[in-house]
Structure formats: structure tokens, C-alpha cells
Amino acid sequence: MLTFITTLRHPHNSTNYRCVESLLQNTLSSLAQQSSDDYVAIVVGNRRPSFPMPERAVFVEVDFPPPSDVNGPRTGRAPVIWDKGTKIAIGLVAARAHRPDYVMAVDADDFVHRDVTAYVHAHGGHDGWVVKRGWGVLACQKRVSAAQEVLPRVRHVIHHSVRSIRRSNQPDRVGNAARDRRGLR
């Protein structure tokens, strides 16, 4: 099983939370189109989305304070990374209840190819995979282009299960394997 984890920014640090929810709804719709049902999507955020979540999506509510006192999106990089990283960690803990073989973090504005889950299911037993190519969609500009052009440093890594990492005596074994594949070591 593959677990997708995504996070929502704090409503206090958003200019237009309706837009944030709309992007999440599009992401969850892309996940709901998976050609295999061997997945679950976990969304971690401070406020439950105002729309009905798809059947295979689970919302985990947190009550963290906003990462910044600034009302709006200008919060600074460090507080955003702290907020998102903490929410991903909560998502990993929640994922354990679903006993996933693999976990993939996605942004709340990503589209995910419909065959990702089927591919992971058919090719189990690997430490993980690195997604190197994709498409960037800039909705406001009505533009679609190769992801390398839009987001040159973004790479999603599908990590081996939380269970396997926890059981391992080498807690960052999977992270090292992913970094080796990307030539970052």
C-alpha cells in the first residue's frame, strides 16, 4: 500500500484560504483517479476542508499556532518549513494505522499521475523511487510546462514504509538510499 501525505498551510498565513482548499481539492481529485485502490491519502491541517473528502482520504487535524504572527503568506522560510515538517511528521504517525509499504509526500497543489499507485504495487520490495520528471501547472498563468523549467530543484521521493524504517537499526537507511540515487552523497 502507498500512503500519500500532504499538508495545509495555516489559515492565518494565507491570503485566500478558499484558493488553498480549491488546490487541495484538485490534488485529492487527482489521487482519487488512481488506477489502483492500494493507497490512502492523509491530509494534515489546522482546519478541516469545507468540501467532502474523497473516500480514500483521511483528515488529521492539528491545533498548532500559526508559524508566524504575520497575517498572510509572508511568513518567512524557516517558520514554513517548521510548520510543514511537523505536519508531515504527524502524517507519518497517522500513516502507521494503514500499514503502508511506501509513503509519498505531495504538496497540496500537486497533480499525481493515475498510475503511481499501480506502479508501486507492481514493483514492491525496493527502497523507493525518485520522480525526476513531471509537469508544472501554473493555474494563474494558464501555463503548463516541464517541471524542470518551473521547479528545477523539486524532487518527490517515494519512501519505503514507516514500519520498515522504525524496525531498522539504521533510521535514515531509506533517506540515504534516496540520496545515493540522486547523487547527493
FENDA-V89745 format. One record per residue. N is the residue number from 1. RES is the residue in one small letter. OMEGA is omega in whole degrees, -180 to 180 (999 if undefined). Layout:
# FENDA-V89745
n res omega
N RES OMEGA
N RES OMEGA
This chain:
# FENDA-V89745
n res omega
1 m 177
2 l 175
3 t 173
4 f 176
5 i 174
6 t -178
7 t 175
8 l 176
9 r 180
10 h -179
11 p -180
12 h -177
13 n 179
14 s 176
15 t -175
16 n -176
17 y 175
18 r 178
19 c 178
20 v 180
21 e 179
22 s 177
23 l 177
24 l -180
25 q 177
26 n 178
27 t 180
28 l 176
29 s 178
30 s 178
31 l -179
32 a 179
33 q -180
34 q -180
35 s 175
36 s 179
37 d -177
38 d -178
39 y 169
40 v 177
41 a 178
42 i 178
43 v -180
44 v -180
45 g -179
46 n -178
47 r 178
48 r 178
49 p -177
50 s 180
51 f 177
52 p -180
53 m 175
54 p -175
55 e -175
56 r 179
57 a -179
58 v 177
59 f 176
60 v -178
61 e 175
62 v -180
63 d 178
64 f 173
65 p 177
66 p -180
67 p 179
68 s 176
69 d 180
70 v 178
71 n -177
72 g -172
73 p -177
74 r -174
75 t -175
76 g -174
77 r -176
78 a 179
79 p 179
80 v 179
81 i 178
82 w -179
83 d -178
84 k -180
85 g 179
86 t 179
87 k 176
88 i 178
89 a 176
90 i 177
91 g 178
92 l 177
93 v 179
94 a -179
95 a -178
96 r 179
97 a -179
98 h 178
99 r -178
100 p 171
101 d -179
102 y 179
103 v 177
104 m 175
105 a 176
106 v 175
107 d -178
108 a 176
109 d 180
110 d 166
111 f -178
112 v -179
113 h -174
114 r -178
115 d -179
116 v -179
117 t 179
118 a 178
119 y -180
120 v 180
121 h -177
122 a -175
123 h -180
124 g 177
125 g 178
126 h 176
127 d -180
128 g -179
129 w 176
130 v 176
131 v -175
132 k -177
133 r 178
134 g -179
135 w 174
136 g 178
137 v 176
138 l -172
139 a -178
140 c -179
141 q -178
142 k -176
143 r 174
144 v 178
145 s 179
146 a -175
147 a 180
148 q 180
149 e -174
150 v -176
151 l -171
152 p -175
153 r -177
154 v 176
155 r 175
156 h 179
157 v 174
158 i -175
159 h 175
160 h -169
161 s 175
162 v 180
163 r -178
164 s 178
165 i -178
166 r -178
167 r -177
168 s 174
169 n 179
170 q -171
171 p -179
172 d -179
173 r -178
174 v 178
175 g 178
176 n 179
177 a 180
178 a 179
179 r 178
180 d -179
181 r -179
182 r 179
183 g -178
184 l -179
185 r 999
